[in-house]
Amino acid sequence: MPETAATQAARLSIAPMMDWTDRHCRYLHRLMSARALLYTEMVTAPAILHGDRDRLLSHNPEEHPVALQLGGSDPAELAEATRIAAEYGYDEINLNIGCPSDRVQSGCFGAVLMERPALVADCVAAMNAVSPVEVTVKCRIGVDDQDPQTVLPDFLAQVSAAGVTRFAIHARKAWLEGLSPKENRDIPPLDYPLVYQMKRDFPHLHLSINGGIDSLEEAKRHLAHGMDGVMIGRAAYHTPADILLPADPEIFGVPAPTRSAEEVVQKMLPYIEAHLTAGGKLGQITRHMLGLFAGRPGARGWKRVLSEGAHRAGAGPALVERALGEVMMRAA
């Protein structure tokens, strides 16, 4: 199994999340952890082939190691999208076999592909043929009435035979009928023991576990069960300082790049200034920063100042510093 930068970083990864893990979010997260693997939002292969590639694929060099997540089910389209995306320097290309949204189902990609492992194998083989970096898969344990005990090992066997050695497994089924995408993140029961069993059954594969993991303590418990990596989603977004600031020493055994959420805010100011100078809006960045002080005195004031002011004309770094003052005042 090749120990690439992305593979090493996958010991802790931040899940791809639509509308959340954009380039500004990833830049913020990278300031808190130099080691964790970051993922883009899912981008569909047709969007790359026919849309604004620079807007969809450009990212800041500071984000590395960073992986692109693709959605699609046509091997030729995915291969071409992978070839194009590789030119943007991603450390990994990931295929989404986990998203349960209606839009994904209608396009025949995402979690519905758990029912078509042979097609997934064809897709990743085509991607691997043109990719200079590792191609990986994020999947569920099954969908609808499938028996995960049967379906998941068969899926891993077929797809790994096509050249994939690293999987992130969301330890829930996806119910394509009857549950919304939001409900699919919470209602289907988690089956961590099944994912642990997959690691025992496929010791040659690098397997990360995902779903319902809210703290680094939980992450460490999964690693102690033999998992190669842990993928954290919403907790890393809503309470980023709790997850990411201690991640490098606690998960990777190396010093943290930044020691406090206050320092992270200060380090974001030049980035914010550059974004505004380029014609961007403050709220495009600060919406990802609202949870930085979650659980701390002054957190409410921090969120209030940013939420009320970030979309006003002329809002810039001074507003962020004023919001930070709410935290500093409470800490004094």
Buried (B, 14 or more C-beta within 10 A) or exposed (E): EEEBBBBEBBBBBBBBBBEBBBBBBBBBBBBBBBBBBBBBBBBBBBBBBEEEBEEBBEBBEEBBBBBBBBBBBBBEBBBBBBBBBBEBBBBBBBBBBBBBBEEBBEBEBBBBBBBBBEBBBBBBBBBBEBBEBBBBBBBBBBBBEBEBEEBBBEBBBBBBEBBBBBBBBBBBBBBBEEBEBEEBBEEBEBBBEBBBBBBEEBEEBBBBBBBBBBEBEBBBBBBEBEBBBBBBBBBBBBBBBBBBBBBBEBBBEEEBBBEEBBBBBBBBBEBBEEBBEEEEBBBBBBBBBBBBBBEBEBBEBBBEBBBEBBBEEEBBBEBBBBBBBBBEEBEE
